[in-house]
């Protein structure tokens, strides 16, 4: 992967075995997916659809079980889509900036840990809002365009042994006010809040990495509330909004 430019989607092919590996490269994404799912209520109708843009290996799927949605996952990485399909997601190959989904098809659109990777934010937000039905829910999480975010997510985070280098391009990080404005252009009034890992969950993850614990050790996955709200949006933040009717 060292020969690939930052933020290159081909990196995920090399990381395909990590999507569901406890304590692996995507451990933190499991935690964030769990927190994102807490923003999603049970389906309000029998045929409700959730479109998961940038679904990766389908990490949102376990936290949607029992909520009544048909979970459609869209991604550019075929190896990730195969993992998502194995976990109950209906996989669909596609670009966030040109979704292969009809207008107003989704009751919920999820864009988790995606928008800091897209090169055309306006197009990606426009597509997310286009496929959302009036009254539908948009949920997302992403990284802020701050020095603190770059320091924690890139300069420090990508030096951890379980995190790949070059997975982010900090030039694509997004300030909340820009994201709020982009959503408003398409009739979605987005509210944002900061989120962060709990000290206990983060400490256990780092300790296991330092000790070289087995990838089959699932103790971390039993820690409740691994991601919690915080007053600051300086690094990681969630967004939630309803599309106008």
Steps between C-alpha positions, in 0.01 A plus 500: 500500500798732540502548121143629493408867545313606816128420502529257207204252508732217394640501854182327616567198280821443693307540829207275415576251780482779759135599460378247758823433689461600868770745600605547138534799271125572494424449870420868554263496201295230673462728800397797284251284308342395828467866604354594160240224528380652827382800293280277283152414632313180412343501154162669482368285213539138387700567180737762641844527335826625646770598250846471653738708285861392529386190687844336496480152648148559633594603853166669561308175443519344852365817658200521263373150569144504625436857378314385190698652212609352170869591527647599162874563500674704229877498463777530240705213641387159380688306768328706772158446340552125511563527875187715538291248307616223730360698795150551364547821298359524147820610320500749213811622320499877457659838560377732776494783244275304259290252698330218307181561700174660386372831637330490841562125539641508853331548835846540655834590345818426693833657402736374767870582491459573130487872430862563607599265215299649211660745260171670405314573823221697333420214263509238777270699731269576209472130417438402862216750517363409156441135588341591834123522503326809644485455875789253482801500731864573415765387748874545459831534677825648378822680596529874552747708300707610800857470617377286791329259263805473277726443803281231659367320191809519278822600674430287809225261394674372187812423701321238706602147397146392413416808289618523135699804389350722233141392555399870525571815304454782753439746218156336468399542865181708540399783729148453642373834373583400142321168536197667659484746208531225238215302660281810530529555123319168455232546764668320791549697820801330654579515872851398607668397823847388595573138589804324645611156619469430872829485685438142612430366150789688341738394775408133464541514123845659523608261776401196298686636199811563709486150648433335165181335620334247271267628229235264642486690830153658502513658847500850352178436313323449833586847634173699504479845345843512343418829326328778695392860428736781588474880505768543235471433126870573450591144395210262437134595469161353416222655297127429494234668288152455353424577135226758457166369378 
